[in-house]
Amino acid sequence: MRKHLSRRLAALSLGAVVVVTVAVSPAYGTNSATPVPPAGLTGLEPTGADMPTVGGNLGNQHYSALTKINKRNLDKMGPAWRTHVSGVAPASDDVGQQTTPIVVGGIIYLDTPSGGVIAVHGKTGESVWKWEPTAYGTADTRRGVSAGDNKIFTMAADDRVVALDQATGAEVWAVQPTGPQGEFLGNFDRVATVYHNGVVYAHAANGDRAAVVGLDASDGSYLWHFFGGPDRGTVYTDVNGNSVDAGGTWGPIAPDGTDCPLVGGSTPWIHGAVDPELNMYYMTFGNARSCNSSQDGSQRPGDNLFSSTMVAVDATSGAYKWHYQSIRHDVWDMDNVHPPTLANVKFNGAVRKVLFYGSKSGHQFVLDRTNGKPVLPVTEKPMITDSRQNHAETQPFPETRLLPDCLVWEKLDPNNIPGDPWRAVPNYNGYQPDAEGNLVFNPDSYVAADKPFLTYPEGYPSDHRQGCMYDPQWDQPILSTTSQNGGADWSNNAYSHKTNLVYYSYGTNPVAHWNGAAANGQRAMGQYQTGGILAYDASTGAVRWQNHLGTDMSHGQGPLTTASDLLFVGQIDGRLLAMDSSSGDVLWDFQTGSGIASAPVTYEVDGEQYVAVFAAGSTNPYGASVTQGDSLWAFKLGGKYTTESGSQEGPETAPLSIRRPVSGNPVEGATVENTVLLARSSRTDDTAASRDSVSQSAMQPTRMRVPVGTTVTFKNPGAETFPNFPNVKEHCATQFFEGEFNAKLQPGETYQHTFDRAGEYYFNDCTDPRPTGMIEVYLQPQDTPGAATFVPSTLNLGARSGIFTDVDGKVGAYFKLPVGHRYESGAVVRTPLSPTPVEAAKVTDFRNHVFVQFNKDDLDNNVPEGKVPLTLVLNVLHKGVQKQITSTVTVRVIK
């Protein structure tokens, strides 16, 4: 309550007058001891035996000079140990965390799933100490700790920054930072701390107003702070001689006294970078969120500094140096809040001190880090504007793009699945299917309401919005790329001194914006949420290679690269990959058993190189489908650690909800007469507010389950269903992306469709695309005892060398089909250790029986040793009807 009152009083007093202040508050406190950086802590040099920051070095390069693990011996790398950090006393059952470990003196330090901190020996995996506060709570989501002055710096509940003794984990100090006049500086949580030369840099990730603060590492005392939402009247003059009243870029103070930059201006929700030679600290600030909403810019005309902006300050005093705004007047939550990456790179024959900046937008600005000026060309691109939004007429675009600017409106067709990664969901932006399934713009669709307010730049190639970056919106949903959850979001870059490539992991997740959209935009339900990694030339910006691996990699799945031309990166499906950093080819992969939402690290102990990764799971963007965990894994050449199953790998994680799910719980179709009501969020509510609903849940039910062969009725309910307030508009059930049906129904009309194959069938409404439903069509398994046989009945899944990469060969099984049945698809085996079935490597159909082969290395980590039940599953056709048959066999497994 005290913080709340001080925050509101500060906002009211500043809103009443124009305050003129110096650019940065004066420093308080002094360093009482000589700073002691960790061994190996460098600005832009490659790391060696240790990786003492969450970015590897202070420039966030995630690049190691270690070469003992290389492409020639990579197949000999296996797990050396695995530590369940939550199991270490004081133990808990917490899972899930986004932290990237650091390594100092061969000891690994990281946040635990419960929000504490643990120190683990890098050679053995044994815990050295574990800190869990007792006098106050922990901060739950965390992204890393820092080290310096023989301390480990972290965050805890109630906006605390905490220093721990590096050797023992004992608390040295804990502070709740405020400004010199008691100003509220924001909610300190989530963001990794950074240490340099006696200063701890802490970022307030949330709050009405949020700052980066510099603290004295010796005692936590306040040194300086810098707000993303600046005070009105504060004039900032950069190193180039340019001056700006940053607070004035938010328009005038509102009649009720509200000053937009002070009530949700922008927040610095990822850690920064340090250049020790220039003595600068580089930090990124997020999108503008204030005055109605993040997607409503009507009350904050202007560029809205320092939102969506890179800011450089003096690393010691916090004095402003320069800024570069990547998006003016952001109403899309497309901020480029990404750990800045620093490098010295050759351009046109001369080495320049540069900074790579950009994430969600799918492009990167290459800036001179001495002055903030672009090193690679940037074009001021004219934009479509909406007169209600106060849009900037142009936005800066690097001339070389990393990801597409616009969505792809692909034909609805069962042979076009899943299609282009940037394909758009139909009916958005007025793109509706014609009789052949082609998505064609309809000017008379819902988007016509915006036409009087839109202005197109001269020479614009279209007369409508095509789903391109920064397309404007107001009250109607407009789908565009990338999204508030797309591009690279908060995953880090890596920069290789050897290849001169920057490695950029990304996600594809188009989003629809409108003023009332929650979570800064609605990711279109039913779309595929995928991603991958690409590499671009640091000197030209040109993409050298791209590997679209298939899962979102924008939420902590940051890469690590080494001088041996390897690239290590984790995925949310639990796999740790080793790739060729020059080509993007996957050379090695390991299943950890839980999702990875952090970057790997590499280090050396007693002459051996290790690679470690924290596999704890997360939620973005796949929600509860992500397998959570608490495992810290370490790998080395000749690593012989085995799990409880006798395999080195963990079991396959649960299936991810790759397609954006609809809202609501599943409903058995028989309970609602296999009928879907269009444009209603309730089956019984007969009120004016319920008719012709545009809610995302306005398909009732939103998720229906029916067995194969069921006929489903789609109904636009009229007066016969809701006598008081029937629907009065036409509504559609447009099925995508297969294009099975596109029923257009007037009030009272119905359409029936029989589903003859298993699958998930998404559909939305042409009148307004937000209401989305899904019919889950399932097969009821029919057990056929004794039909399956494994040959041989003893499965030898052992590795000759003891390393999982040597598990090779195939396992065969026969399935005798019932009379009149023919194999169709979907041959898998269900195993005891994983909810994800193992897919067949090869299927041979002999009419009355099927021979199925499975890769031994696919089975190994999903079955224990001893007697194991395995269930074969096949989809078959019987008299033209799809069915599913199963048969369980008990085999003996040896490893």
N, C-alpha and C positions, 0 to 999 in steps of 0.2 A: 504493500500500500504506500509505503514511504517513497519508493521509486516512482510509482505511478503519479503521486502528487507532484513530486519535483519535476517530472517530465512534463506534465500538463502546465504547471506554472511557468516553466521555461518557455514553452511554446507560446503561451499567452503573452508573456512580456516581450518576447522577440517579435511577435506578430503585431504588437501595438506601435512599434517605432522602427525606424531604420537604424540598424546598429552598424557602426563602422569599426572593424577590428583589424588587427594584423592577420596575416594569412595563417599563421600557426600559433597556437598557445605557447607561452614560454615554458621552458623545460623546468621540471622540479626534480630535485634529488640528484645525486652524483654517484658515479661508480666508486664504491668504497674499496674495491680490490682490483688487482690487475686481471683483466679478462683471460680466461683459460679456454680456448676453443678445443673441441675434440681433435685428436690426431686425424689428419686426412681431410679436415674440413676446408674445402677450397671454394673459390668463386666459380671459375669456369674450367678448371682442370678436371680430367677424368678421375673418378674414384679408384681406389686401389683395394687394400685389404678390408676397408670398412666402407659403409655408405651412411655417413653420419647425419643426413637430413632426409626428409620424405621425398625430396627431389633428387637425391643422390648427392649433388653438390648444391651450392647456394644459387646457382643458375638454373636449377631444376632440369638438368640435362638427362638425368636417368641413364648415364653412360659410364661404363666401367672399363678400365684398362686391362682387367683380368682376361687371360686367354687360355688357361689350362683346360677349360671346357670349350671345345670347338666342334666344327662340323665333322671332323675326322673321327672323333671319339664320342660324339653325342649319344650314339646308341648304347654306350656303356654307362650312361647316367641313370641312376636309380635313387629312390628315396633313402636318405641316411637316417632320418628319424621323423616322428610326428608327435606333436604335443597338443593335447586338448587343453587349451589355456583356462577354460572355465572349470576344469576338473582340479586345477591346482588350488590348494588352500590359500585364502578362504574360498572354498568352492561355491559354485552356483550352477544353475541350469540354464543360464543365459546363452543365447546364440545370436549370430548376426552382428556384423560390424564392418565399417568401411575404411579401417585404418591401414595405412601403408607403414610397415616396420622401418626402423632405422637400425644401423649396426655400428657400435662404437667399442673398440677394443675386443672384438670377437663376441660381444654380447648383443643380443637382439632386444630392442625395447619397442613395445607396442601397446595400444589400448586393448583392453579386454572387451568382450561382448557386454559386460555389465557396466562399462565405462571406467573401470579402474585401469591400472598400468601394470604390466608384467615385464620382468627381465628374464631372458632365456639364454642359456649358453649356446652359442652358435655351433659348437662341435657336437654336443650330446643331446641338446633339446631339454636338458634339465633346467628347472626354474632356479634362478638366483634369488629373486624376491618378487613379491606381488603386493601391490598397494591397492587397498579398498578403503576409502575414508569411512570413519565411524561418526564423526561429529557433524557431517553434512552429506548430502547425496552426490551422486555422480552425474555427469553429463552423458546422456545415452549415446546418440550418434557421434562418432569421433572419426577423425581422418588423419591422426598422427601426432606424435610427440616430437620434441626437439631436445638437443643436448648442448650443454656448455657450462663452463665454470664448475665442472664436476657435479652438475645437476641435470635432472630430466624435467622438462617443463610440459605441463598438460593443463587441462581445464576440468572444472567440476561444476556442480549445481549452483544455482543462484549467482551466475555470472562470475565465478571464481577462476582465477588463473593461479596455478599451483606449481611450486618447485619441490622436487623430491631429491634426496641424496642419491647420486648415481650409483653408489656402491651398496647401499642398504635399502633404498626405497622409503626411508623415513622422511616425513614432511619437513621441509626447511622453512617454507613460507607459503601462505595462501592469502591472496588479496582479491578484493572486489573493486576493480578500477572505476574511478570517477574522474571527471575533469577537475582542474584547479579550483573551480568555484562550486564543486559538487555536482557538475553536470552529469546527467545520465548518458553513458557512452554506448549503450546497446546491450544486447544479450550475448554474452561470450559463451559460445558453444560450437561444437561441430568442427570448426576450422583448425587445421594443424597449426601449432605455434612454430615460429622460426627464431633461431638464435644467431646473433652475429655481434662480435666485439663488445660483449657485455650488455647488449640490449636484447630483450625478448619482444618479438612482434606478435601481438595477439589481435585477432579480428573478431568483431561482434557480428555474428552471422544473421541476427534477427533484431527486432525492436523497431519502435517508431522512428528512431534515428540511430544509425550505427556507424561506428568509427573503427579505424585501425589505431591501435595504441602502442606506444613504445614504453616498456617497463624496464627498470633497472634489474638486471639479472641477479644482483647480490641480495636484494631484499624485496623486490616487487614494487618498489615505489614508482610513482608516475613520472614519466619524462615528457611525453608529448602525445597528442592525438590529432587525427585528421578525419573529418566527417565526409561521407559521401554526399550528404545533403547539406550544402554549405549555408552559413549565415548570410542573410541578405546584407549587401553593402560591403562585403569582404572582397577586396580587389586582389586577384592573383596575377602576378607578372612572371612569365616563364623565362627560361634561359635564352629564348629568342627575342625577348623584348616585347612580347604580346601581352596585353592586359585584358582581364575580363572580370566583371562582377558576376561570379558564378551563381549567387543566389538570385540575381535578376533574370537569369535564363529560365526561371520557372513561372514567369508572368507576374502580374500584380498580386498583392495580398488580397484574399477573398473578403467580401463585405463582412463576413462574420468573424474576421480576424485570423482565419486559418492561413498559415504560410506553408505551401505545399512541400518544399524541401525539408521542412522540419518535422513532418508527420508521416514519414515513410518514404523519404527521398530515394535512397539506394543503399545497399548493404554490401560489404566486402566478404562474401561467403566462401572464399578459397584463399589459401596462403599465397604469399608473394615471393619475390626473388630478390637477391642481393647482389650487387656488383661491388666487391670490396675496393677495387681500384678506383672507381668513380665515386665510391661511398654513397651509392643511391639504393633506395628500397623501392621496388616496383609492385604496385598493388592494383587490383581490378575491382571495380564497383558494379553492382548489379543494376537491374532495371528500375525505372521509376514506378512506384507503387501507390503514390498518394493521390488525394483529391478524387474521390469516388472509387477508382480501381486502377489496376495496372493497365487495363485495356481501354480506359476512358481518359483521353488526353484533353478533353474539352476545357478543363479548369486550370491547366498548367501550360499555356502557350509558351513556346520557346524550346531551346535545345535540352533543357533540364540537366545541366551539369551537376554533379559528376556521375550521373547515371550512365550505365553502359560505357564506361570510360576507364582507360588505363591512366594511372597517376604515378609520377615519379617524385619522391621526396628525398631529402637528405637523410641518410641512414642513421645519423646520430641525433640530429635535432628535430627531424620531421618537417623541416622547411620545404615548402613546395618548390618543385623544379620545372615540371612540364606536365601536360596531359594530352591524351589523344582519345577523342570520342569516336567509337566505332558505329554507334547508332544514335541518331538525333531523335529526341522526343519518342522514346521507345514505348509503343503501346502493344507489343507482342511478346514481352518477356523473352527477347532474343539476345539478352546480354551476353557478352563474351567474358564471363567470369570463369577463368581457366588459369591454372598456375602458369605465370609467364615463364617462357624459356629463353635464356640468354645464350648467345654464342658469338664468337669472332669469326666472320665469314667473308670469303673473298667475293667481291662484286666488281666486274669489269677490271680485274687485275689488281684491285686494292682491297685490303682487309678492312672491314667495317665492324664496329661494335654494334650488334643488332639485338633485337628482342622480337620474339614471335608471339603475336597476340591475336586471339580469336578462338571461338569454340562453337557455340550454338549456331552461328550464322553459316557454318560450313565453309568459311574461308579464313585465311589468316593474313593479318597485316604484318609486314616485316618493317620494323621501325628502327631508326637510329636511336640507341638507348641513351646517347648523350643529350639529345634534344627533342626526341619524339617525332621527328619527321620521317615520312615513309622512305624506305630505301628502294623497295620495288614499287612500280607504278600503281597508283590508286586513281580510279575514275569516279567522278561525281555523277552518279546515275540518276536521271530524272525519274520521279516516282508518281504513281497514281495517288491523288490526295482526296480526302473526304473533308468537306468544309466544316463538318461538326467536330473534327478531331484535332485541328491545328497541326496537321502533319507538316514535317519538313518537306520541301519540294524536291530535294535531292538527298541521296544517301551515299556514303563512300563504299566503293566496291574494289577490292584488289582486282587488277586486270586478269590475273590468273586465278580461276576458281578451283576449289577442291571437290565440291559436291554440287549437284544440279541446283539451279536457281528456281526451277519451276516443277510442279507436279506433272505426272504423265497420266493422261486420260485414256486408258487402254480399254479395248473392246471387252465386254463381258462374254466369256467363252470358256467352257470346261477344259479346252486345250491350252488355255492361257493362265495356268495356275502354277505358282503364285503370281507370276508376272514380274514386271519391272519393280525393283525395290522402292521406287518413288511413285508407284501407281496411286491414284486417288480413288477414294470411295465414291460411287456414283451419287448423283443428285445434289452433291455439294456444288456451290458456285453456279448452280443452274445447269450443270452438265448431266443430261438425262439420256437414258438409252433409247435408241431408235429400234425399229423392228428387227434389225440384225444384231443388236447389242452394242453398236457403236455409241460412245458417249458424245452427244452433240449439245452445244450450248443452246438453251432455250431462253430468249430474252424476256419471255412472259412469266418466268418462274419467280420464286420468292425474291430473287436478287433485284427485281425491278424496283423494289421499294427504295433502293439506295441510289438509283440512277440520277435523280435531280441534284445529288450532293457530290458526285464524283467528277473530278477533272483529270483528263488523261494528258500526259506530256505530248508535245508536238512530235509526230512521227511514231507514236506508239503503235506496235504492230497489230493491235486488237482493239475492239470496242467493248471489251468486258474483262473481268478479272479471271486469270487463268490458273490461280493457285501459285503465284510466284512470291518470292520473298518480299515482305513488307507490303503485300496487298492490304488495302485499308478495310476496316470493318466498323460497324456501329451496333445496331441491334440484331442484324441478321448474321447467321454463322457463315464465315468465309474461311475455307480450308486453304492452308498454305504450307510452304516448307521454309525452314526445316521444322522447328518447334521449340517450345520451352524445355523439351526433353530430348531434343535431337542434336544433330551435329556432334561435336565432341563433348558438349556439356561440361562436366567437371573432371573427366578423365585427363590425365596429364599427357603431354608430348614426351618424346625422347629425341635427342639429337646425337648423331654419331659423328665423331671427329674423323672416323675412317671413311665413311661413305658420303659425308656431307649431306645426309638425308635427315629430314624431320619426319618422325613417325607419329601418326595421328589416328587414334581409334575413334569411331563414330557410331551413331545410331540413326536409324531412319524411323521417324514417328510423326507424320504430318498432323497438324493441329488446326482445329476450327476456333476462331476467335469471335467473340461478341461481348458487349459490355457486361452482360450478366454471367459470363462463363466462369465457373469455379476453377481453382487451381491454375489461373492464368491461361486458360484455354482447354478445350475438350479434344483430346486425341480421338480421332474418329474411330468409333467402335467397329470392329470387324476387319480393320486394316492389319497388315502384317507388320510387326514391330521387329525389325531386323537390324543388321549393322555389320561392321567389319573394321578393317584397318587399311590405311594407305600410307605411302611414303612419297614425299615431294622434295625436290631439289632445293636446298636452302638458299642457293645463289640465284635461282630463277623463279621459284614457286611452281614449276611444272611437276605434275604428278608423274612419278617414275613407275609405280605399280600400285595396284589395289586388289585386296583380297576380301571379298564380301563373304565373311565366314558364316553369317546367318543368324547371329544373336546380337542384341544391342550391346555395344561396347563403349557407351558414352557415360557410364555411371561408375567410375572408379577403375575400369579395366585398362589402366594405363600401361604402356609398354616399357621395357627395360632393354637396352641394347649394349653390346659389348664389343671390344676391339677384335674379337674373333669372328666378327661378322654374323653374330647371332642376335635374334630378337626374341625376348621372352614376354609373353602376355597371357593373362588369365581371362576366362570367360565365365559368364553367369551360370552356364550349365556345368560348372565344376572343373572344366578342363584347363590345365596349364599347357600352353603351346610353346614350342621352340621353333622359330621360323628363320629362314634365310633372310638376313636384313637387306640383301641386295636385290632379291627377286620376290619376296613375299611368300615363297613356298613353305608349307608346314613340313618340318623335318622330324618332329617328335611331339607326342602329346601324352598327357598323363591325367587320369581322372582322380581328382582329390576327394570326391564324395559330397562336396557342398559348394555352393556358388562362390565365385570370386569377385569381389568388388574393391580390389586394391591392386597396387602395382607390385610386381616381384622385386626382390633385391638380390644382389650377389656380393659375396665377401670371401675372405680367405682366413683360415685358421690352421696353424701348424703346417703351412705349405699346401693345404688342400683348398680348392675353390668349391664354394657351395652356392646354390641358388635356393632362395626361400620364398614362400608365398603364404599369405594368410587367407585361408578359405573359410569364411564365416557366413557367407550369404548376405543378401540385402533384399530389397523389394523392387527397386526401380529397374525396368518399368513393368515387371511381370508379377508384381503383387505376391500373394500367398503361394503362388506356384513355385517360387524359388526355394530350393533346399537350403535351409539354414544350418550353420555349424559353428565350430569354435577351434578349427584345426590349423595349427602352424606347421607347415611341412618344410623340410630341408632336403635337398638333393645334392649328390656328389657322384663322381666317377666311382663305379663299383659299389654304390649304395645298396645294402642288402636288407633294409627294414621290410618287414611284412606285417600286414594288418591281421585282425582276428580271423579273417577268412582264409588265411594262408596265401593270399595275393598281395602284391605290393600296392596295387591301386585300390582306391575306395570304390564302392558300388556306384553305378550310374545314378545321377540325380533324378528327381521326379520330373515328369514332362513339363516343360515351360508353356505357359499360355502365350504362344507367339502372336496369335491374333488378339487384338485389343478386345477384352470380353465385354459383353453387354452387362447392364446393371441387373440386380435382382438374383434371387435363388432359383434353381431349376424347379419346374412344375411338371408333374406327369400329365401328359395330354388328356388322358382319360378322365381326370378330375375336373376338367374344364370343357368337356365335350369336344376335345381336339379343335378348339376354336380360338383364334387370335383376334382381339378387337384392336383396330387401328386407331391411332391418335387419341387414345384414352390411357391415363395412368392408373385408373381404377376400374374394375369391372362392375362396380355398384354405385359409384358416386355420380348422381344425376344432378350436377350443379353447373352453373354458368362457367365457373373456373375450370371445369373438367373437359368441356367440349373442345374438339379440335386441338388437343394438347400438342405442344411442341417440346415437351419434356423428353429427355433421353430415355425415360422409362415409359414413354407413351405407346408401347406395344404391350398389350396385356394377354398372356404373360410375356415378359421380355425374353424368357428362356423356357422353351417347352421341350420336354423329352417324349419321344414316341418311338415305338419299335418300327423296324423296316416294314413297309407295306401299308402304313397308316395314311389315311386321307385327312389332311388338315384344311379347315375352313378359315379363310381370312375375311373379316367382315368390317365394313365401315358402318358403325352402328348409327342407325337413324332413330326415328320416333318409336319404332317397335321395341327398341332396346332401352332407350332413355327418353321417355315421353315428355319430360320437362325441358331438357336441354340436349337434344340430339346433335350429332355432328352436322354441320351445314356445308362443309367443304369437301371437295374431292380428295381422296387419299390413296396412296399407293402401297403396294408391297413389292419392292424392287429387290430381287435376290441377287447377291453378288458374292464372289466374282464370277461364278459359273454362268450366271444369266439364265437360271432354270425358269424363272417366271418374272413378269413385271405387270402385275394386276393393278389397273386403275379403276377405282370404285367410287361411285357416287353414294351419298348417305343411303343406307338400307341395302346396298348391294353386297354380294359375297362372291368369293372365288375359292375353288377347291383345287388342291394339289396333292397327288399321291407320291409319297417319298419311297422309292424302290431301292435306294442304296444308302448304306450307313455314311454318316458324315455330319458336319456342322454347316448349316445353311443360314447365313446371315441375310437380313433384309432390312431396308429402311424406307422412308416415305419421300415421295417426290415433292409433296407440298412443303415440307420442311425436313431436311435430312437428319436432324438430331434424333428423333425417335428411331430406335434400332432394336430389332429382335433377332433371336436365333432359334432355329429348330434343330435340336440335337437328335439325330436319327441313329438308333443303336440296334445292334444285333444281339439277340438273346442266345448266349452260348449253349450248344447242345453237346453234352459230354458223351464220348464214344469210348468206353473202357476197352483197353486192349488193342486199340487201333494203331497205337504208335510204338515204335521200337527204335532205341538208339543202338548203333553199331559202331564200335563195340559198346557193351553196357558199362564198362569201366572207362571213364574219361580221364586221360592223363593230360593235365593242364600245366605241368611243371615247366620251368625255364631251365635250360641247360646251365646257364651261367648264374642262375639265381636272380637275374635282373629281368624285369617284366618285358623288356623289348625282345627277349628271346622266346616268349610264348608265341608259338606260331603253329600253323597247320589248321585243319578243319575237323569238325565233328559232324557226323552224318546221322540222319534219322529218317525212318520210313513211316509214312502215315497211310494206312489202308482206308480208302474212301468207301462210305456206304454206297450201295447200289443206286445208280442214277445220279450220283453227285459228280461234279467236275470242279477241279481247282480253279479259283478265280484270282485271288490276291491275298496280301496281308499275312504271309507266313512269318510267325514269330514264336519265340519260346519265352514263357514266363518263368522267372527265376526267384529264389527265396529272398535275395538280398536287395533287389531293386524294384520299385514300382514301374519302372520303364522296361517293357519287354525288349528282348534282344532280337534284332531283325535278321532275317536269313541272308546269307551271303549269296546263295544260289538255290534255285528251286527247279526241279525237273519233274514234269508231269507225265506219268505213265498211264493215264486214263483211270485205271482202277486203284492206283496208289500214287503217292507223291514222295519223291526223295528230296529232303531238305538238308542243306549244309549250312553250318554256322562257323564263323571264325573262332578259334580257341581263345584268342586274346579278347574278343568281345564277351565271351562267357566267363572267363577267368575271375574277374573282379566281382561278378554278380552271383557267384555260387560259393558255398563253403566247402571244405573238405569233408569226406565221409559220404554217407548215404543221403542223396539229395533228390527231392521231387522236382521234375521239370515238366511243364505243361506246354505241349505243342498246340498252336492255335492257327487255324486256316479259315479263310473266307472261301466259300464254295457256292456254286449255282446248282439248284435243284428245281427242275421244271421251270427254269427261267427266273427263279426267285433267289435272291442273295441270302445265304445263311452263314452261320459261324459254327464250326465244330472244333472240339478240343479233346485232348487225350493226355493223361498224366502218366509219366514213367518215372520210376525211381532208379537212379543210376548211382554208381560209386565214383566219386571224384577224388583224384590224388593230385598233389601239386609238388 
